[in-house]
């Protein structure tokens, strides 16, 4: 499965955002911040990583479906991504 170039940019943006969030979590732990605040930010990092993964899968699925035979038009990448996110 190959990811198209448009999706690569979006995935990289999400991963960079997650990287920044993770650095913030590390700084929070080092500063002795409240557990609730740390866990909340860690959950945000986890969601950002999940979304990056779903974007990769959705892009690959879109490519597969676009080449599939059938009368129905292929699903858009956004539609596929929403389906995957609904399962999360």
N, C-alpha and C positions, 0 to 999 in steps of 0.2 A: 504494500500500500504506500503510495507516494502522496505527500501533502502538497497542494498547489501553493504557488508563491504568495497569493493574497493571504491564505491561512497562516503561512509561515510568519508573516509580519505580525499578525494578531497574536499568534502563540508566543512569539518572542516578547511582545509587549506585556503580555500577561505574566510570563516567567520573570521578566525584569521587575515588574511590580511585586511579585511574590518574593523575589530576592530582597528587595528593599524592605518589605514587611518582615521578613525573617530576620534581617539585620536589626530591625526595631525590636523584635521579640527578644533577641539575644541581649540587646542593650537594656531592655526592661528587666530581664532576669539578673543581669550584672548589677543593676542599680537597686535590686531588692524590691521591685514594684509588687503590688498586691497580686496575689494568685489569680483572682477573677479577671483583672486587666490583662494579665499574661495569657491566660487561656482564651480570652475573647480574641486577642490579636493572633494567637496561634490558629484558631479556627478560621480566621480570615485568610491566613496563608494557605491553609488546607483547601479552602474553597477556590482560591486563585489557581492552585495547582490542578485541582479537579477540572476547572473550566478549561485550562490549557489542554489537558488530556482529552476532554470531550471535543474540543475544537479539532484536534488532530484526527480523532476517530470520525467525527462528522465529515471532515473534508475527504477523508479516504472513502467513506461510504458514499458520499455524493458522487465521487468519480466513478465508483463501481456501478451505482444506479444509473448514472448518465449514459453508460454504455450498455445497459440492460435492454433486452427486447420487451416490447409491450406497448399498449395503446396509451397508458397513462403517462403524463409528463413526469420526469424525475423530480424527486423532492429537492428543495433548495437546501443549501448548507445550514441556513438558519433554522429551517424546519427540523432537520436531523439533529442539530445541536439541542434544540428545545426538547426533543424526544429523549435524548440521553440525559439531559438535566432533570427531566421529570422522573427518571429512574433513580437519581442520586439521593 
